[in-house]
Amino acid sequence: MQSNPATSGFLLGVASRAGGAHGPFADTIIHSMKTYRIALIPGDGIGKEVVPAAVKVLEAAAVGFGFDFEPFEWGCEYCLRAGRMMPADGLEQLRPFDAVLLGAIGHPSVPDHVSLRDLLLRIRFGFDLYVNLRPVEILPGLEPPLKGKTADDIRMLFVRENTEGEYCGVGGRFKPGTPDEVAVQQSVFTRKGVERVIRYAFERARARPRKRLASATKSNAMQYTMVLWDEVLRTAAHDYPDVSVANYHVDALAARMITHPESLDVVVASNLFADILTDLGAALQGSLGLAASANLNPLERLGPPVFEPVHGSAPDIEGRGIANPIAAIWTSALMMEHLGEPRAAERIMQSLKAVTGERKIRTPDLGGKNTTQEFAAAVIEKVQDSHAPESPAR
């Protein structure tokens, strides 16, 4: 592993933009500037194309701080060489970083349950990143696929429980390959796990203008785990009297996302339920290439947070240079916000929205003919324009 050579000389450029790093104080400015250590895991397929695009946008947006990017070549190709998705000490290698930017994991050469569980889920569980945050919004210039709905009608924030529930991995197979084979997959819900993610969702709802929280359940059929979920929701609601709470069966909630998306604001759900609902949310946005996410532990730091576009590795278009980088760029804005750089996050999102709003540069999944790099270059140009000082009034 080594630092990305593409970032060499980057800190000097940022220092110059941040405060004019010239003359006798240049070295002081460079050395005193905040530098974020970011682990890059491009992974598989188009992850190797969208992560470099996002890195270039991040570099352009940095003012007053810098980055130290370090790439890790883990994923399915690594698995075919080494017999595992990441090294045995992979978590320890990642632990010192401020954040992880991940591209996509998965390839037909490695079974999905191996590639997902042995890398991404290992990181989520190992660092106890119990919140998966997924914004669902329509970017300017993109038409909502729902007839009769506008961008203002689709503004949701999903809070997914990320470290237990249906994906805890408890179970097994008995008498495999025989007519009597039995497979058991166990869900595990803990009061601690349910309460902390629900309270986090309440806090996010409280901070938003509409102050609405919807919860996904299926307690009519799942009389233990989901009844616990509902009980914790009701108890926590007493501490948030200013937040309006609605509890929906998950199938009814999926239907509501289609028929009345404007009624939903913050949505909290279990690992499996939110996994499905958020992909429906990406479809409401117009493309899986738009789905950004953050994996967080808001209570304690056991390791770095992980930020990932969730469009998958798309091996069918790998290497063609046409992958949509919007999700990766949006994800980088989430990373900047979490790291305490809201101005950089705003620069990235405003520039991204400016490009989509112009309706000129689009990748094929959105009906255009532009490449990944062309789209990223357009965003970078907008970011650079945002640095330019305003002309004095006359």
Beta strands, then each sheet from edge to edge (+ up, - down):
strand 1: 34-43
strand 2: 65-71
strand 3: 99-104
strand 4: 131-137
strand 5: 155-161
strand 6: 165-174
strand 7: 182-188
strand 8: 212-217
strand 9: 244-249
strand 10: 266-269
strand 11: 292-296
strand 12: 306-309
sheet 1: 2+ 1+ 3+ 12+ 11- 4+ 5- 10- 8- 9-
sheet 2: 6+ 7-
end
